[in-house]
Amino acid sequence: MPFLITCLCCGDRMEVSKGCAKRWCPVCGPKVAAKRYHRIAPIARRMQWPLSVMLTVRNPAGIKGSVAMLADKFRQFRRTKFWQKCVKGGFVGYELTHNGNGAHVHLHALVDCEWLAVATPRPARGHTHTEIARLCQLAQAELSAVWAAYLEQPQAVVWVRRADRNALAETIKYPFKPSDFKKLKCSLSEIIDEIDAGRRVATFGNCHGTSKDFLGKDLLEPHSATCKVCGASSSLIPRAVVDQWARGCGRPSKKHEAAMDLEYYPETGLVTAGKWFRNEHGIMCEVADEDMIPW
């Protein structure tokens, strides 16, 4: 979001952009996801059999705790013999959307798995395209039955396909579509609290140990702005605040007062007002503390 700032030292004005780095923000969310993607893409490329998986649960009665519940269920499901026999590791991202009947919680996982089924035989060389398609449908039905039984539901919708180049981006994208804010009949604070309650992208298996640099780094790195004219970093403040001071609303803090006590000379740089001054010959001279120069 662009806004005006001014330098209390030299008086220069500039327009800067500032983001909130929130995962649910329509502006900052894609930036956070893009930064995360470039950090873990080399890990995903080392997968031997990348497979894209989507697992869903029944629409919750309330949003609070729904994503955390799914994350806990999937964490326990990864300890089952079915999952450990088929999957080596991967990435998982949780998403909260609106499917026409209220809040819909599901997960996207990019896993290193050759064949996600135990009872269904995997395709072999010489099988026709029709036979391969039939076996893939049976494998997906088997996963759906196993996942539904684990959730103690009569049925559960799953989706499995061999991963393409967009699979990683689909897995670790934003956890909530900003367009769904208006569709869900609940307070926005409930949605935001649920999204910010914990990590919404995680790793497991053989991808966990190699991605320690990725874990816990969802936020954009903060940086301090400096004035392009005088180079001061502690004297920048929004222009609206300076206008409020001019109208008598509030007063500068000690930090801002210290920034105001700086004078800028293009030839020599920054000096502290009251400590130095330029005499009639253009020479910088040191003065006593009581000889303060008004800013």
GULUMBA-268541 format. One record per atom (N, C-alpha, C): x, y, z; residue in three letters. Coordinates in steps of 0.02 Angstrom, whole numbers, plus 32768, in hexadecimal, padded with zeros to 4 digits. Atoms other than C-alpha are relative to their C-alpha. Layout:
<pts>
XYZALA/...
</pts>
This chain:
<pts>
802B7FC58000MET/800080008000MET/802D803E8000MET/7FD57FC48002PRO/805080A77FCDPRO/7FE880358032PRO/80117FC87FD5PHE/805681378048PHE/803C802F8003PHE/7FCD7FCC7FFFLEU/80B881D88060LEU/802480018043LEU/7FD87FF77FC4ILE/814681EA80DDILE/802C803D7FF7ILE/7FD47FC58002THR/81B4827D8109THR/803B7FF4802ETHR/7FC380067FD7CYS/8263828B8152CYS/8003803B802FCYS/7FFD7FCA7FCFLEU/826C82EF81F3LEU/804480238000LEU/7FBE7FE28001CYS/8323831381D1CYS/800780337FC8CYS/7FF67FD4803ACYS/8328835C8121CYS/7FBF80197FE2CYS/80407FEA8019GLY/826D83708100GLY/7FEC7FE17FBDGLY/8010801F8040ASP/826E83038064ASP/7FC07FD68007ASP/803C80288001ARG/81C982B18035ARG/80067FCA7FCAARG/7FFE80368030MET/81B5820B7FDDMET/7FC47FD38009MET/803680317FFEGLU/813481867FB5GLU/801E7FBA8004GLU/7FE680437FF6VAL/815680D67FF4VAL/7FC67FCF8003VAL/803280357FFBSER/80FA80307FF8SER/800F7FD5803CSER/7FF8802A7FC4LYS/80DD7FC88093LYS/7FCC7FC98000LYS/802E80387FFEGLY/808F7F1D80A6GLY/7FF97FE48047GLY/800D801D7FBECYS/80457EBF813ACYS/801E7FBA8007CYS/7FE380448000ALA/80917E148108ALA/7FD27FCD801FALA/8030802F7FE5LYS/7FF17DBD813ELYS/7FED7FCD7FCALYS/801080358030ARG/7FC47D1680EDARG/7FBC80097FE0ARG/80437FF7801BTRP/7F0F7D4A80D5TRP/7FF880417FD9TRP/80037FC08024CYS/7F387DF48087CYS/80017FF37FB5CYS/8000800B8048PRO/7F0C7DFA7FCCPRO/803D801C7FDDPRO/7FC47FE3801EVAL/7FA97E617FAAVAL/803F7FDC8018VAL/7FC4801E7FE4CYS/802B7E16801FCYS/80017FB47FFDCYS/800380498002GLY/7FED7D62801BGLY/80247FE17FC5GLY/7FDB801C8039PRO/80287D3D7F69PRO/804B800C8003PRO/7FB97FF27FFALYS/80D07D8F7F8FLYS/80217FCF8031LYS/7FE680317FD0VAL/80E97D1F8028VAL/80047FBB7FE0VAL/800180418021ALA/80B87C867FC2ALA/80377FFB7FCCALA/7FCC80018034ALA/812E7CB67F34ALA/80467FF9801FALA/7FBF80057FDFLYS/81C07CCD7FABLYS/800A7FBA801CLYS/7FFC80447FE7ARG/819A7C257FFCARG/800C7FCE7FC8ARG/7FF9802E8039TYR/818E7BD17F52TYR/80497FFD7FE8TYR/7FBA7FFF8018HIS/823C7C087F1BHIS/80307FE18033HIS/7FD5801C7FCDARG/82837BCD7FC0ARG/7FFE7FB48002ARG/800680487FF9ILE/82417B1B7FB9ILE/7FFA7FDB7FBEILE/800580208041ALA/82337AFB7EFEALA/803A7FD07FF2ALA/7FCB8031800BPRO/82E17AAA7EF7PRO/7FF67FBF8025PRO/800D803E7FDBILE/82A97A2D7F7BILE/7FCC7FD67FDCILE/803580248023ALA/820C7A007F1AALA/80197FE07FC0ALA/7FE6801C803EARG/827079E37E7BARG/80257FBE800AARG/7FDB803E7FF3ARG/82CF79567ECFARG/7FD27FC4800DARG/802E80377FF8MET/823178EE7EE2MET/80047FD17FC5MET/7FFC80318035GLN/8239784D7E7FGLN/7FBC7FF57FDFGLN/8043800B8019TRP/817D78347E6DTRP/7FD18035801ETRP/802D7FCC7FE4PRO/812378DB7E8EPRO/7FB77FF27FF0PRO/8047800E8007LEU/806A78C17EABLEU/7FD980368025LEU/80297FCC7FE2SER/7FE679457ECESER/7FC17FE0801DSER/8037801F7FDCVAL/7F6279147F4FVAL/7FD780378022VAL/802D7FD47FDBMET/7ECA79717F93MET/7FD37FD6802CMET/802B80237FD0LEU/7E6F7934802FLEU/7FCF8032801ELEU/80337FD37FE4THR/7DCD79808070THR/7FDF7FE0803CTHR/802880177FC7VAL/7D617972810BVAL/7FBA801E7FFAVAL/80447FE67FFFARG/7CAA7991812DARG/800080488017ARG/80037FB97FEDASN/7C7C7A498139ASN/7FF58007804BASN/80087FF97FB7PRO/7C937A7E81EFPRO/7FC4802B8012PRO/80387FD87FE7ALA/7C087AC88257ALA/80168048800CALA/7FE47FBD7FF5GLY/7C787B5C8283GLY/804780037FE6GLY/7FBD7FF8801DILE/7D197BA3823DILE/80377FF78035ILE/7FCD80017FCCLYS/7D757BAD82E3LYS/80197FB8800BLYS/7FE080407FF5GLY/7DEF7B1C82F2GLY/7FF97FCE7FC8GLY/800C80308037SER/7DBD7ACC824BSER/80417FEE7FDDSER/7FC0800E8022VAL/7E687ADD81F7VAL/802F7FDA802EVAL/7FD580237FCFALA/7EC37AA78295ALA/7FEA7FB88008ALA/801980457FFBMET/7E537A0D829FMET/80177FD67FC4MET/7FEA8024803CLEU/7E7C79DC81EBLEU/804B7FF38003LEU/7FB880097FFBALA/7F3579F78209ALA/80127FC98031ALA/7FF380347FCFASP/7F30798882A2ASP/7FED7FBB7FE4ASP/8015803F801ELYS/7ED079008244LYS/80337FE87FCCLYS/7FD080148034PHE/7F4A790181B3PHE/80437FED801FPHE/7FC280117FDDARG/7FDE78FE822BARG/7FFC7FB8801BARG/800980447FE7GLN/7F987860827AGLN/7FF97FCD7FC7GLN/8009802D803APHE/7F69781581D0PHE/80437FEE7FE1PHE/7FBE800F801CARG/801E78218199ARG/80247FCA8028ARG/7FE180347FD8ARG/804B77A68223ARG/7FE27FBB7FF2ARG/801F80418010THR/7FD9771D81DCTHR/802C7FD87FD1THR/7FD9802B802CLYS/802376888181LYS/7FF1800E7FB7LYS/80137FF18045PHE/7FC276B680E4PHE/802B80397FE5PHE/7FDB7FC58018TRP/8017776080D6TRP/804B7FF48000TRP/7FB8800B7FFCGLN/80C5772D810FGLN/80197FCE7FCDGLN/7FEC80318031LYS/80C9769B8095LYS/8003801F7FBALYS/80047FE38043CYS/80A1770B8000CYS/802880407FF7CYS/7FE67FBC8007VAL/80E477B98023VAL/804380068024VAL/7FBF7FF47FE2LYS/819977EB8043LYS/800380438025LYS/80007FBE7FE1GLY/817A78A2806EGLY/7FDF80327FD2GLY/801D7FCD802BGLY/813A7946802BGLY/7FEF80408025GLY/80167FC07FE6PHE/80E979EE804APHE/7FB47FFF8005PHE/80487FFC7FF7VAL/80397A178086VAL/7FED8048800FVAL/801B7FBE7FF4GLY/7FD57AB88082GLY/7FB57FFB800EGLY/804780027FECTYR/7F2B7AD780D4TYR/7FDC803D7FE5TYR/80267FCA8020GLU/7EA47B3F8084GLU/7FB88000801AGLU/80457FF47FE9LEU/7DFD7B8780BDLEU/7FDC80267FC9LEU/80267FE18037THR/7D7F7BAD8033THR/7FB57FFD800ETHR/804980037FFDHIS/7CC47BBD8013HIS/7FE87FD77FC5HIS/8015802C8036ASN/7C737B317FAFASN/7FB480027FF2ASN/80487FFA800BGLY/7BC07B707FADGLY/7FD67FEB803BGLY/802480187FC4ASN/7B8E7B1A8050ASN/802380158040ASN/7FDC7FEA7FC5GLY/7BFD7B7A80C8GLY/804B7FF77FFAGLY/7FB780067FFFALA/7CB27B6B80FBALA/80157FBA7FEBALA/7FE7803F8019HIS/7D127AE280A2HIS/804B7FFD800EHIS/7FB980067FEDVAL/7DB87AAA80EEVAL/801D7FC37FDCVAL/7FDE80378022HIS/7E307A3F8089HIS/804A800D7FFFHIS/7FB77FF98004LEU/7EE87A22806CLEU/80187FEA7FBCLEU/7FDD8013803DHIS/7F5B7A187FD6HIS/80457FE68016HIS/7FBF801E7FEFALA/7FF379A77FE2ALA/80257FEE7FC1ALA/7FD380178035LEU/8085798E7F6CLEU/802E7FCD8020LEU/7FDD80377FDFVAL/80CD78E47F9AVAL/802D7FDB7FCFVAL/7FD4802B8026ASP/815978757F5EASP/7FE57FB98005ASP/8024803F7FFDCYS/80F377D97F35CYS/7FF77FE47FBACYS/800880208042GLU/80F5775F7EA4GLU/7FB97FE87FF6GLU/8044801B8007TRP/804A77107EC7TRP/7FDE80048044TRP/80227FF47FC0LEU/7FD2774A7F50LEU/7FC67FCF8009LEU/803280347FF5ALA/7F7676A67F6DALA/80257FC28017ALA/7FE3803E7FE7VAL/7F9375FF7FC3VAL/7FDD7FC47FE1VAL/80268039801BALA/7F07758A7F8BALA/7FFC80027FB4ALA/80057FF98049THR/7EFF75CD7ED8THR/80467FF77FE1THR/7FBE80098020PRO/7F8E758D7E6APRO/8012803C7FD5PRO/7FE97FC78027ARG/7FF776117E15ARG/80037FED7FB5ARG/7FFB800F8047PRO/7FF9761F7D56PRO/80447FE27FEEPRO/7FC480218017ALA/807875B37CFDALA/800B800E7FB6ALA/7FF07FF58046ARG/80D075BD7C58ARG/7FD67FD17FD4ARG/802C8026802CGLY/805E75837BCCGLY/7FB7800D800BGLY/80467FEF7FF4HIS/7FBD75C37C1BHIS/7FE980377FCFHIS/801C7FCD802CTHR/7F4D76277BA8THR/7FEE803F8028THR/80147FC27FDEHIS/7F1B76DB7BCEHIS/7FBE7FF78026HIS/8040800D7FDETHR/7E6D769D7BFBTHR/800B7FDB8041THR/7FF280267FC3GLU/7EB276217C79GLU/8024802B8034GLU/7FDD7FD47FD2ILE/7F2676A27CC4ILE/7FCF80318021ILE/80337FD37FE5ALA/7E95771C7CD8ALA/7FD47FDE8032ALA/802A80267FD2ARG/7E2D76957D2BARG/80247FF48042ARG/7FD9800C7FC2LEU/7EB8766B7DA8LEU/800880418027LEU/7FFA7FC07FDDCYS/7ECF77237DD0CYS/7FBF80128024CYS/80407FF37FE0GLN/7E1577357DF5GLN/7FF67FD3803DGLN/8005802D7FC7LEU/7E1B769C7E65LEU/802E80168039LEU/7FD17FE87FCCALA/7EB476E17EC1ALA/7FE5803D8023ALA/801D7FC47FE1GLN/7E5D77877EDEGLN/7FC57FED802CGLN/803880177FD7ALA/7DC2772C7F1DALA/80197FDE8040ALA/7FE3801F7FC4GLU/7E3076C87F94GLU/801780358031GLU/7FEA7FC97FD5LEU/7E7F77677FD8LEU/7FC480228020LEU/803C7FE07FE5SER/7DD277B47FECSER/7FE17FD78038SER/801D802B7FCCALA/7D95771D804FALA/802A7FFF803EALA/7FD380017FC6VAL/7E2E771880BFVAL/7FFD80428026VAL/80037FBE7FE0TRP/7E2877D480E1TRP/7FBD800B8023TRP/80427FF97FE1ALA/7D6C77D28103ALA/7FFA7FD5803EALA/8003802C7FC5ALA/7D7E773E817AALA/8029801E8038ALA/7FD77FE37FCBTYR/7E08779881D7TYR/7FDC803C801FTYR/80257FC77FE6LEU/7D9A783381E8LEU/7FBE7FEC8020LEU/804080197FE7GLU/7D0677C5821BGLU/7FC680237FDDGLU/80347FE3802AGLN/7C9F780C818CGLN/7FE97FCB7FCEGLN/801880318031PRO/7C3377AA8110PRO/802680057FBEPRO/7FD97FF7803DGLN/7C9577F3807FGLN/802980408005GLN/7FD47FC58001ALA/7D1C78738059ALA/8018800A7FB8ALA/7FEA7FEF8043VAL/7D4B78CC7FB9VAL/804C80087FFFVAL/7FB87FFA800AVAL/7E0078B67F82VAL/800D800A7FB6VAL/7FED7FF48046TRP/7E5B78E37EE4TRP/804B7FF37FFATRP/7FBA80148009VAL/7EFF78987EA5VAL/801280057FB7VAL/7FE77FFF8045ARG/7F6378BB7E09ARG/804C80078003ARG/7FB77FF98004ARG/801778B47DD1ARG/8010804B7FFBARG/7FF27FB97FF9ALA/8064795D7DFAALA/801C801E7FC0ALA/7FE47FDA8037ASP/808779DE7D74ASP/8029803A801CASP/7FD57FCA7FEAARG/80EF7A7C7D7CARG/7FDC8032802DARG/80267FD27FD6ASN/80627ADB7DD4ASN/7FEC7FE18043ASN/801780227FC4ALA/804B7A5B7E5FALA/801B801F8040ALA/7FE37FE27FC3LEU/80C27AAC7EDCLEU/7FDF80428010LEU/80217FC07FF4ALA/80747B577EC5ALA/7FB97FF6801AALA/8044800F7FE8GLU/7FC77B0B7EDFGLU/80017FE98049GLU/7FFB801B7FBCTHR/80037AB87F80THR/800E80368033THR/7FE97FD07FCDILE/80557B4C7FD7ILE/7FE380457FF4ILE/801C7FBF800DLYS/7FE67BD87F97LYS/7FDE801C803FLYS/80227FDF7FC9TYR/7F807C4E8005TYR/7FCC7FD28020TYR/802F802C7FDEPRO/7F147BF68089PRO/7FB680157FFAPRO/80467FE88004PHE/7E787C5D8062PHE/7FFA80307FC5PHE/800D7FD28038LYS/7E317CB37FC8LYS/7FDD803E801BLYS/80207FC37FE7PRO/7E0A7D697FF1PRO/7FB980097FE6PRO/80447FF8801BSER/7D6F7D5F7F81SER/7FCD7FDA8029SER/802E80277FD8ASP/7D247CE17FFBASP/7FEE80228042ASP/80107FDD7FC2PHE/7D217D5F808APHE/7FB680128003PHE/80467FE98001LYS/7C757D9D8054LYS/7FD07FC57FFELYS/802D80398008LYS/7C2F7CEE8033LYS/7FF27FDD8043LYS/800980237FC0LEU/7C4B7CA480E0LEU/7FD9802C8030LEU/802B7FDB7FD2LYS/7BC57CD9815BLYS/801B7FFC8046LYS/7FE27FFD7FBDCYS/7C337CFB81F0CYS/802A803F8002CYS/7FD67FC47FF8SER/7CA17D858235SER/80447FF57FE0SER/7FBE8005801FLEU/7D427DAA81DBLEU/80367FEE8032LEU/7FCD800F7FCDSER/7DA17D9D827ESER/80067FB5800BSER/7FFC80497FF8GLU/7D747CE4828BGLU/802A7FE17FC9GLU/7FD9801A8037ILE/7DBE7CC281DFILE/804980118008ILE/7FBB7FEB7FF9ILE/7E5B7D2781FFILE/80227FDC803AILE/7FE380247FC7ASP/7E777CD882AAASP/800F7FB87FEFASP/7FF580468012GLU/7E657C2A825FGLU/803C7FF97FD0GLU/7FC88003802EILE/7EE17C5081D4ILE/8042800D8024ILE/7FC37FEE7FDDASP/7F607C9E824AASP/800E7FD4803DASP/7FF980287FC3ALA/7F4B7C1882D1ALA/80407FD68000ALA/7FC4802A8002GLY/7FE07BB18296GLY/801C7FFD7FBAGLY/7FE180088042ARG/804D7B7C8205ARG/7FCF7FDF7FD1ARG/802F801A8031ARG/7FE47B5F816BARG/80237FDD7FC6ARG/7FD88028802FVAL/80707B0F8105VAL/80337FDA8029VAL/7FD2802A7FD8ALA/80D77A7F814AALA/80217FCD7FD3ALA/7FDC80358023THR/815079F78113THR/80007FC1802ATHR/7FFE803F7FDCPHE/815F79418142PHE/802A7FCE7FD8PHE/7FDA80358021GLY/81C278A5811AGLY/804480167FE9GLY/7FBD7FF18018ASN/825E78B380B0ASN/800980497FEBASN/7FFA7FB98010CYS/8238796B808BCYS/8009802B803FCYS/7FFF7FD87FC3HIS/823679A18141HIS/804780148013HIS/7FBC7FF07FEBGLY/82F079978169GLY/8025802D7FD0GLY/7FDD7FD78031THR/832679EC80C8THR/7FE180457FF7THR/80227FC08009SER/82B17A8180DBSER/7FFE80288040SER/7FFF7FDB7FC2LYS/82E17AC78184LYS/8005804B7FF4LYS/7FFB7FB9800FASP/830B7B6C8131ASP/7FBD801E7FEDASP/80427FE88015PHE/82577B7680F5PHE/7FD08006803APHE/803080017FCALEU/81FB7B4E8196LEU/8003803F802ALEU/80037FC77FD4GLY/81C27BE281FBGLY/801580417FE0GLY/7FEB7FC38021LYS/81F07C638177LYS/7FCC80177FCELYS/80357FEB802CASP/81487C90812FASP/7FFB804C7FF8ASP/80077FB88001LEU/81567D488157LEU/803680217FD6LEU/7FCF7FDA8025LEU/81AD7DC880EBLEU/8033801E802FLEU/7FCB7FE57FD6GLU/82547E03812EGLU/7FF6804B8009GLU/80087FB87FF6PRO/82427EAF817FPRO/803F80267FECPRO/7FC77FD78011HIS/82B27F3A8144HIS/7FF080498013HIS/80097FBA7FEBSER/82CB7FEE817CSER/8010802D7FC5SER/7FF77FD18037ALA/82B8807B80FFALA/802E80388015ALA/7FD37FC87FF3THR/8338810680F2THR/7FEF80387FCFTHR/800D7FC6802ACYS/832781B480ADCYS/803180017FC6CYS/7FD58000803BLYS/836981BF7FFBLYS/802A803F7FFBLYS/7FDC7FC18005VAL/83A682728016VAL/803780048034VAL/7FCE7FF97FCBCYS/83FD827480C0CYS/80197FBE801BCYS/7FE880417FE9GLY/840C81B980E2GLY/7FEB7FEE8047GLY/8015800F7FBBALA/83BA81C1818FALA/7FCA7FCA7FFEALA/803180367FFDSER/8355812881C2SER/7FCE8008803ASER/802C7FF87FC6SER/830881618268SER/7FD5803E7FFCSER/80247FC08005SER/82BB82028226SER/7FC57FFD7FD1SER/80388006802FLEU/823881BD81ADLEU/7FC07FF48026LEU/804080067FDDILE/818381CE81E1ILE/7FC9800F7FCDILE/80367FF1802FPRO/80DA81CD8186PRO/7FEE804A8000PRO/80107FB98007ARG/80AA82778144ARG/7FC180118027ARG/803E7FF27FDCALA/7FFE82688194ALA/800D800F8049ALA/7FF07FF37FBAVAL/804E82648241VAL/801C80468009VAL/7FE57FBB7FFDVAL/80AF8304821EVAL/7FC880337FFAVAL/80397FD28007ASP/800D835781E6ASP/7FD780028041ASP/802480007FC0GLN/7FBB8320828AGLN/8024802A8034GLN/7FDA7FD77FD1TRP/8048836F82EETRP/7FF5804A7FF1TRP/80097FBA8013ALA/80308410828BALA/7FBB801A8017ALA/80437FEC7FE9ARG/7F77841182BDARG/7FF97FFD804CARG/800280057FB8GLY/7FA483F78373GLY/7FE87FBE801BGLY/801580437FEACYS/7F718340837ACYS/803D7FD68010CYS/7FC680277FECGLY/7FF682E583DDGLY/804080297FFDGLY/7FBF7FDF8001ARG/80AE830E83ECARG/80357FCD7FF0ARG/7FCB802F8013PRO/815182C283AFPRO/801B7FDB803DPRO/7FE080277FCBSER/81A182378416SER/804980168007SER/7FB97FEF7FF6LYS/825382428458LYS/802A7FEB7FC3LYS/7FDD8017803BLYS/828D81DD83C2LYS/7FF880317FC7LYS/800B7FD18036HIS/823D8257834AHIS/801F8044800FHIS/7FDF7FC17FEEGLU/827C82ED83ABGLU/804B7FFC7FF3GLU/7FB98009800EALA/832C82A5839CALA/800D80057FB5ALA/7FF87FFC8049ALA/8312829482E0ALA/7FF980487FE8ALA/80077FBA8012MET/82D9834982D8MET/803E80288011MET/7FC47FDD7FEBASP/837B837C832EASP/803A7FF37FD1ASP/7FCC800C8032LEU/83DB83448295LEU/7FFA80337FC8LEU/7FFF7FD38039GLU/840F83BE820DGLU/80287FDE7FC9GLU/7FE180218039TYR/84438388815FTYR/802280347FD4TYR/7FDA7FD7802ETYR/84CB83DA80F7TYR/80197FD47FC7TYR/7FED802C8037PRO/84E683918049PRO/804B7FF57FFAPRO/7FB880078007GLU/85A183B0804FGLU/801F7FD28035GLU/7FE080247FC9THR/85C6836180F7THR/7FD57FC7801DTHR/802B80347FE5GLY/852F82F2811EGLY/7FDA8017803DGLY/80287FF17FC5LEU/84CE82E881C1LEU/802A801B8038LEU/7FE17FE77FC2VAL/84FD834C825BVAL/7FC8800A8033VAL/80317FF57FCBTHR/84A683618303THR/7FF8804A800CTHR/800D7FBA7FF3ALA/8455840A8318ALA/801280118048ALA/7FEB7FEC7FBEGLY/849A846883ADGLY/80487FEB800FGLY/7FBA80157FF8LYS/8542840F839ELYS/802C801F7FCBLYS/7FD97FE58038TRP/8579845482F7TRP/7FD780367FDDTRP/80217FCE8029PHE/855284EB828CPHE/803180187FCAPHE/7FD67FE78036ARG/8593853981EBARG/8007804C8008ARG/7FF57FB87FF5ASN/85E285E48206ASN/7FFB80267FBEASN/80087FD6803BGLU/85E38675818DGLU/80317FEF7FC9GLU/7FCF80148032HIS/867A862B8134HIS/7FF17FBA7FE4HIS/801180428019GLY/862385848115GLY/80257FC78022GLY/7FD980347FDDILE/868D85268194ILE/7FD67FE6803BILE/8025801E7FC9MET/863E84AA820EMET/8026800A8041MET/7FE17FF27FC0CYS/866184DE82C2CYS/7FD77FE08038CYS/8022801F7FC7GLU/863884878366GLU/7FEE80378032GLU/80177FCE7FD0VAL/85D384EB83E5VAL/7FED7FDD8041VAL/8013801B7FBEALA/85A284D3849BALA/7FB77FE97FFEALA/8044801B7FFDASP/8503847884CFASP/7FCC80378009ASP/80327FCD7FF3GLU/84AE85188508GLU/7FF2802A7FC1GLU/800A7FDA803DASP/84C18565845BASP/7FDA7FD67FCEASP/8027802D802AMET/843684FF840DMET/7FE780267FC2MET/80187FE3803DILE/84068520835BILE/7FBA7FE77FF3ILE/80458019800DPRO/834A85198337PRO/7FFD7FD97FBFPRO/8006802B803CTRP/831B849282BBTRP/7FD0801E7FCETRP/
</pts>
